[in-house]
Amino acid sequence: MRLSPIQRRRLHLFRRNRRGFWSLWIFLLLFGLSLCAELIANDKPLLIGFQGELRSPLLTTYSELDFNGEFDAPADYKDPYIQGLIADAGGWMLWPPIRFSYDTINYDLPVPAPSPPSAENWLGTDDQGRDVMARLIYGFRISVLFALVLTLASSVIGVMAGAVQGYYGGKTDLLFQRFIEIWSGLPVLFLLIILASLVEPNFWWLLGIMLLFSWMNLVDVVRAEFLRGRNLEYVRAARALGLSDTRIMYRHVLPNAMVATLTFMPFIFNGGIVTLTALDFLGFGLPPGSPSLGELVAQGKENLHAPWLGITAFVALSLMLTLLIFIGEAVRDAFDPRKSL
């Protein structure tokens, strides 16, 4: 696809911001690794060679009977008994780098949990004996996916609401503004805590609740662009030619409003991660046992004698949010019309 001159200019400005450019690549690398979490941290082998066959425990659940065992129960591949059955048949197992999933408990710790970092548990374990590195990888993926879906959904709703307000103006704009003033005045975090305490929250339930409030972040900037653009000459000409309001809004006014929208999106993304982390830290977020950065922060708070927990949570969150801020600044500079090459 051939880029227009203005798109090439924006891409050049983004690349010229070296801090934001490299932050984007680092973040994409970390996110890509987290998407392959099952291949990096898992309590099941990636592949098993047994009696001349290749078996993949990640795709199929095998019982002990499948390895000449005695019980029709799911095979525990960390059990020396199962490992012995596979070895006796001349088989082999290909393990991921981290032999723990986010909910795997290490029962062979040399010291009581939480245990410090070791060759087996790279970042130590939490107070339940679960591997911190595995929970960090899975928690990073959940946080990013949650914030990504929340950002996209809230941006769509916010752009639509701001477009209707700004294009039609008058009573429509007045009523919308009064509603937004009331709705935005509500204590969002307290409401989230109250609603989360009434029912058992999950990923989609939390997403729906936060979406009720996050869509307002873009309304003001989109509304301002549509208020300015609806009286421009090319919009009046399109209206005089008989084009529908929907087509005018989508084809002629929205592209100008998307500049401000794209500039704000990385910061909305950042806010989604922070809100989810805060809810998980307070115990009103994802279900208990779910891998979560907020739960890792709570672990560090409750186990001050295990500093590796708090340090891991601090480094992970600060690195993630810093990368996102740098990316947002680079996007803002790229779309700034005052910037010159």
N, C-alpha and C positions, 0 to 999 in steps of 0.2 A: 504494500500500500504506500502510495506516494504522499509524503507530508507536504502540507502547505507551508509557505514562508513563515507565517506566524507560529505554526507548530514547530518548525525547525528552530526558530528563535527561542521558544520556550524550552525545548529539549536542550539546546546549547546552554541556556542560563542554568538549567538544573544540573547539568554536568559540570558547569564551572564552579558550582558550590561543592567543593570536594568533600566537605564534611557531610553534607546531606547525601551526596551520591554514594559514598562508601558506606554510610549508615544504611542506606536502602539495600545494598548488596549483603551486608552483614545480617540485617534483619531477615532478608529472604532466605539466606543460608540457614539461619537458626530455625526459621519456620519450616523450611523444607525438611530439615532433620527431624523436627518434632512430628511432622506428618508421617514419618517412617518410624514412629516410636516403637511399634510392635517388633520391628526388625532390629532395634537398638537395645531395648530393655524389655526382656520377657523371661518368664520362668519356664518357657517351653523351647525346645530346640527349633532352629529354623528348618533343618532337614535331618532325617534319620535314615541311615542305610541298614536295612534289616532283611536278612535272607534273600539278598539280591534284589530287593525292592527299595525304592525311594518313597519315604513317607513324610508328609508335612503336617506336623501337629498344629500349626497356625491355621490351617484350612480345615482339618478334620480332627475330630475328637476320637482318640483311640483308648481302648480299655486295656487292662492288664492282660486279658486273654489274647489280645492281638500280638503280644510279645511273649507268649507262652507262660503267662502268669496264672494265678489261681483264682482271682476274683474278677467278676464282671463290674469293675469300677474304673472310673477315669484314671489313666496312668499318671503318676506323679514322677516326672522325669528327673527330679532332684533326689528322689529316693534311691539309696544305694542298691536296693533290691531290683528296681527296674533297670538301673544302669548295669547291674550284673547280668540280668537276663539278655540285654542287648549285646553286651561284651561277649558273653558265652556263645552267642550265635554268630560271632564274627562281625557284628554290626558296629556302627559308629554314629556319633551325634555331632552336628554342627550347631554350636551355641551362639547366640548374639553376644556382643561385647559385655553387656550387663545382664547377668543371669537372674534378674528380678523384675517382676512387673510392679505396677504402682501399688498393688494390694498384697504383694507377696511378703510374708513374715519370715524373717530369718531366725530360725530356732536354734542355730548353731553359733550364736554370738559368744565371743570369749569373755565379754563383760556384760553387765545388765544394760538393757536399752534405756536411753539412747546411747548407742556406741559411737566412738569417734571414727573419722575416716580411716579406711584401711584398703588393702589391695582388693578385698572382696566387695566392700561397700565404699565406693570412691569418695562420697560426701558424707559417709556415716549413715546412721539410721535414726528414725524418730523414736518417740517413747513407746511405740507399739512394735518396734523391730522392723519397720518397713524401710526399704532403701530410699534415701533422700534423692539421689540422682535420678532414679526412675520416676519418682513422684514429681520431680522438677520438670522432666521432659514432658510427661503427660499433662501436667498442670499448665505448662507454657502453651501447649497446643489448645487446650480447652479455653484458656483466656483469650488467645488470639482469635480463634474461631468465633467465640462469643462476641468479642468486640467488633469483628468484621461483619457478622450478620446484623448486629445492632446498628452499626454505622450505615450500612447500605439501606436497611429498612427505614431508619429514622430520616435518612437523607431523602428518600423517595417521598415520604409523607411530608417532611418539612418543605421540600421544594414545591410540592403540589399545593400545600396550604398557603405558602408565601406567594405563589403565582396567582392563585385565585384572589387573594387579598389585593395585591398590587395592581393586577390588570383591571379588575372591576371597580375597585375603590368604593367610595360612597358608603352606603349603609353596610354593604358586605364587609368592607374593610373595618368599619367602626365596630360591628358586632364581633368580628374575629379578634380584633385587638382587645376588646374588653374581656373576652373569654380567655385569651392567652395571658392577660395580666392576672386574672384570678387563678388560672391553672398553674402559672409559673410561680405564684406566691406560696404554693403549698410546700411544706417541708418534705422534699423528695425522699431523703434517706430515712426519715422517721416513718413515712408511709410505706416504704419498701420493707422496713423491719416489721411493721404491724401486719402487713399483708402476708409476709413470709412466715409469720408466726401462726397464722390461721390455718394454712394448709402446708403440706410437705412440698417444698420447692424442688424443682428440677431445672434442667437447662432451658427448656422451652418456656416453662412457666415464668422463670426469672426474666427471660428475654422479653416476654409479653408485658410484664409489669414495667420494666425499665423503658420499653418502647413508648409507653403511655406519656412519659415525660421528656425523653431525649429528642423527640422530633422538633421541639421548639427551638433548638439551637440554631437552625438555619433559616427560620421563618423571617426574621428581621432583615437579613441581608438580601434574601431573594425578593422579599416584598419591596425593598428599596429599589432594586434593579428593575422590577416590573413597573413600579410607579414612574420611574424615570423613562423607561423605554416605551411605554404605551402611547406617549405623545410625540414620539419621534416621527419624522416625515415618512420613512419607509414603512412604518407600522400603519400610519394613516392611509398610505397608498394601498397597502395590502387589504385594509378594511374596505376601502372604496371599491376595490376590484371584486369584492364579494367573498373573500376568504372567510372561513368560519373562525370564531374566536379560538377554538381549540388548535386549529392549524397555525394561526398567528402566534399564539403563545408558545407552541412547540417548535416551530420553524424559525421564527424571527426574533423572539424576545428571550427564550430560554437559553440559547447559546451564550449570551452576554451574562446571564445570571449564573451560569455554571462556573464561571471563573471564580467568583466568590465562594461557591459551594465547594469546589475542589480544594480551595485554599484552607477551608475550615475542617474538612473531613479528617485529616490526620489528628487534629486536636480532639475531635469527637471520639475517634478511635481510642485515643489515650484515655479520655474520660471514662469510656466503657470498661477498660481494664481496671482502672482505679476503683470504680464503683463495685465491680464484681469482687475485687480483692478485699475491699472494706466489708462487704456483706459476708464473705467467707470468714474473714477474721473475727467478726462478731458472732458467727454461728448461725446466720440467717441466709446463707447462700446455697451452694450446691449440697446435695444429700451427704450425710456423714460417710466418710470413707472415700469420697471422690477426690482425685488428685487436684489440688488447688494451691495457688500461690498464697492466697489469704490464709488457708489452713496451715501452710508452712510458716507464715509469719506468727500465727497463734502458737505453733509449736515452739518457736524461738522464744516467745514471751513466757510461756509456761515452763520452759526448761532453760533457765539462765545459766545453769551449770554445764550446758551443752552449747557452747558459743557457735559451733559450726552450723547449727540450725538457723539462728538469727542472721549470721553472716551470709549464708547461702541465699536466704530470702531477700536480704537487702541488696546483694550484688545482682541477683536475677532481676528484681523489679527496677532497680536504678538503671541497669544496662538497657532493659527493654524500653522503659519510658524515655530515656535519653536518646536512644536511636530514633524513636518515633518523633520526638520533638525536633531533632535535626532534620528528619525527612520532611516534617511539616514546614520548617523554615525554608528548606530548599524549594518546595512546591510553591510557597508564597512568593519567593523571589522570582521564580520562573514565570508566574502569572502576573507579576507586577508590571503594569505598562510603563512605569517610570524608569525601569531598568533598561540600560542600553548595552549593546554588545561591546 
